[in-house]
Amino acid sequence: MSSFFNFFDLTHEIAIDLGTANTLIVYNDQVVVDEPSIVAIERSTNKVLAVGKRAMQMHEKTHDNILTIRPLKDGVIANFEAAESMIREMIKLLYDKKRWLTPSYRMVICIPSGITEVEKKAVFNSAEAAGAKERYLIYEPMAAALGIGIDVSEPVGNMVIDIGGGTTEIAVIALMGIVCDQSIRVAGDEFTHNIIDYMRREHNILIGERTAEKIKINVGAAITDLDNPPEDYAVNGRDLLSGIPKQVSVNYAEISHCLDKSIAKIEEAILKTLEITPPELSADIYQRGIYLTGGGALLRGLDKRIAAKTKLKVYVADDPLRAVVRGTGIALKNISTFKFLMNK
């Protein structure tokens, strides 16, 4: 009988990690949507053809009448209409069958800590256009801390670094608040562009974003002396001299060198955050170490490199890709408890 009433329940609670690279949605305590943040639109009719994985398969392979758009850039909404369409279509993926009645939603959406008021407004407006009756925002480092099981209410300092697609968020958290933080627009997308530039410069081969992403996943590294180095990876692209498709092989040491400058910027931001941390919280961080979350945390050897730079213990979270959305889901379940949630 309860399932019958649930079907007609018109307010559903969902938590969204609206990321530059991937969008994840938690519904009924489960991650039910985990898709790339991309939408494919037919130019002539403005109709949405695909979102997520299906749209990503079309990316960089389309003809003139199909446009693929990544609505988020550097962690914030760059294309309002595309973002609204993407959120709306991804919410539809929650249900197996078409519903007779369109529900309204209570949404908690996570955002970068360095976001401006205008950018916050764009997130609120996109959520409202996608059917949100109540909208709350949570900062990514806070969500990441909740997602990896940190008790954020304690008077103890914890440092969390979330390396996403568009931004790297570094924050020291205590007593349900962010004490000091840095948000820099150097993250997974920057690594991808570094790889594209490197392949063009060193191998005279032109590759797209999808191929660069595969290189990052297969042989991406932050240091050149890994304990378990991955095998060399074959890369297909277009020869810049002849224009003919060709294949070259790359190894993890090459990729480590090409990502070096971007990783150095992240290290600099970490040191800057540590410099402005109050001394009592610094003592806590020395005891507890630093926690890494986000897709960038999966870069081979990154934890060792940061540990060597800071002389602190560095831990990579279990399932770092989903830490933020899990924390957003926890905040959704306990909206009355978490005063740091923003509502408009």
Protein Blocks (a to p, Z undefined) as FASTA:
>chain_A
ZZmmmmmpcbdcddddddfkbccddeehiafbdcdddddddfklopafbgcjllmmmgop
acfkbccddfbgghiafblklmmmmmmmmmmmmpmbdcfbdcdddddddddfkbcfklmm
mmmmmmmmnopabdcdddfklmmmmmnopafkbccdcddddddfkbccddddeehiafbd
cddfbdfklmmmmmmmmmmmmnopacdfklmmmmmmmmgcfbfbdfbdcdddddddddfk
lopacdddddfklmmmmmmmmmmmmmmmmmmmmmmpcfklmmmmmmnopadedjklmpgh
klmmmmmmnopacdddehkllmmmmmmmmmmmmmmmmmmbccZZ
